[in-house]
Amino acid sequence: MLNGEITSIILFFIGVYGIIARRNMVKSIISIGIMEMAIILFLLSVNFEKGMRAPVSGLTSNISDPLPQALMITAIIIGVAVNAIGLSLFINIYHKYGTTNWTKAAYKRRQGGRK
Amino acid sequence: MELYYYIIIPVFIATLVYFLPNRGSRIIAFIMQLALFGMSVYNFVQVKDNGVVTNYLGGWSNGVGIALRADSEASIFIVMTTFLFLITISLGMFKEYIDNTFIFLFVILEALLITTFLSTDLFNIYIVIEISTIAVSILIMYKRDSRSVYDALIYFLSNILGMTFFLFGIAFIYKIFGVLDIYIIAEKMKNINDPLEVILPFGLLMTAACLKCAVLPLFSWLPKAHGTPSAPSIVSAILSGLYVKGGIYLFIRLRSMFQPVIDIDHYFLLIGVITAIVGVILAILQKDIKLILAYHTVSQLGIILVGICAGSIESYYGALYHCINHSIFKALLFIIAGIIIERYKIRNVTEIRGVFRRMPVVSIVAIMAIAGITGTPFFNGSISKYMIQAGLEGNLIKYSIVLVNFGTILSFCKFLSMFFGKDFHRDKGVTLINLIKTLPIFIMGLLCFLLGIMGDALLEVVFNYRISIISYSYLLKSIYFIFTLLLAIALYKYFLSRILKRLKPIEFELTFNHIALSIVVFFVITVIFGLI
């Protein structure tokens, strides 16, 4: 049975695979995004059971846990900032080194930044 | 006094400087920074007299809202933070390349660091570290040199990756315990009998903390971030002196949180020893001033880790004291390296000569800092290293720490050789303005000496711990030190300096994929060690 927690653990390790195996800088940033989404899914489904309602005032029974939802809004915002900064750094690197490949960029850094 | 003032005031200073772009606002900011330092000392005295101070933000009860907690360790770290920021801001305030955005980010970093020391909420700590990663990576690429942008990207992504592990660990912790406050979790941890229940959050959280402490397989971001060519020297000073201590503090708290269930100090002890040895070997082989210092940070962090995990109370306090000492002399060395690079426009140690003639005051301060880091008798490093060594068990670890210390001395012979020799450029004497400019670093150099001769009194005041430095064995250590120094000088002069001239710079380069792989491997090994 595939519930939220198991899905998120699988997603997390897909992200880990992407980071280890892909040499493209954009794909690395995307992989970090996937890992973050996996964690958000995990925390939201921690104490969740089918049929639970959103924590809005007026309801008294069968309410899902409000704390993870509040935390995950913050985590999503942080994730957006991280992606934005990662991508802008990447654009800067691409203009200077002319490559999206980690290995080539490392080589060019050793050469002192010649294109 | 409420604890959140220590976070609000730096944020206020930063905003003030950002929105009022003139010199007057900078002077006001400097005075407020001075006041903040005074407040933190006051807070420390309060904590000393009345015990631990805890504030619950927003009036929530314990465990529901975020709590700020200042015990004696946290408050001494805060005093250290405000002091170092005061020094670095006073040095960098009126430099041309420092604009308002820079000061904004720099002072915000101070607020974030203080929050890491105060906050007890795991998620809050995650947010703070994540934001400070962003701030730091912008600060180190501030001059937009292509190499420093690459270094910033590596630093940024590897730390974000580590913090992703941290967040996943928090998720597991929340699933198991239902709270996020470190001290409540530590209480609840006592009810857990099977380590298997908490092994995953342990591995995830510890991997992130060890990444921040820059232990062996995970340190390759540190020389990049701290030693990148064009980073402003005050940023390097803060990063190497203070920022890594945030990681150490996080490690200490997480370790004590998991201690009732999982206790793998022997594993971290081993990692600490290997980190110290590898760090010092790489430092010896470098020629770039900043990279030498960055690799020494790695090795000193290894020594601190050894002290924390050695299991005896003496080395534990020695490690904490070494944190304070290291932050002072390492920040000082980075600042001095910045001054030297600014004057000479080269970074190669083997080419810079005659610094003593050109800048006598700076050189004297530099020699004080070097005396601190090498553990010269009567200087601060000697006390903390003595304490760490005194608490160690087992000859192998003891001798490897001695070896690391020898390596440190050998590597700083390289540094010392800069001060001698002939240099035909001469600065125009010692003027009053120059003396005022060097006053902050002179205070720090003096502190290296004062923390050494008053080390035992200070330890008693700060940590309530009375050390018994046996004068006979301290004397023996001093004689031993002189012999090591002579040996190291001889070895440097007749062997190392000749090798270094021919050697191409060796950098421990890992691409980002390898860094990610090492993080995952470290995580797996930590989990395996936690289980057996």
Interface residues (C-beta under 8 A of the other chain):
Chain A: F12 V16 I19 I20 A21 R22 R23 M25 S28 I29 I32 M35 E36 A38 I39 F42 L43 V46 N47 L67 P68 L71 T74 A75 I78 A81 V82 I85 G86 L89 F90 N92 I93 K96 Y97 W102 T103 A105 A106 R109 R110 G112 G113
Chain B: F123 I127 E130 I131 I134 S137 I138 M141 R144 D145 S146 R147 V149 Y150 D151 A152 L153 F156 L157 I160 L161 T164 L167 F168 A171 Y174 K175 E507 E509 T511 F512 N513 A516 L517 V520
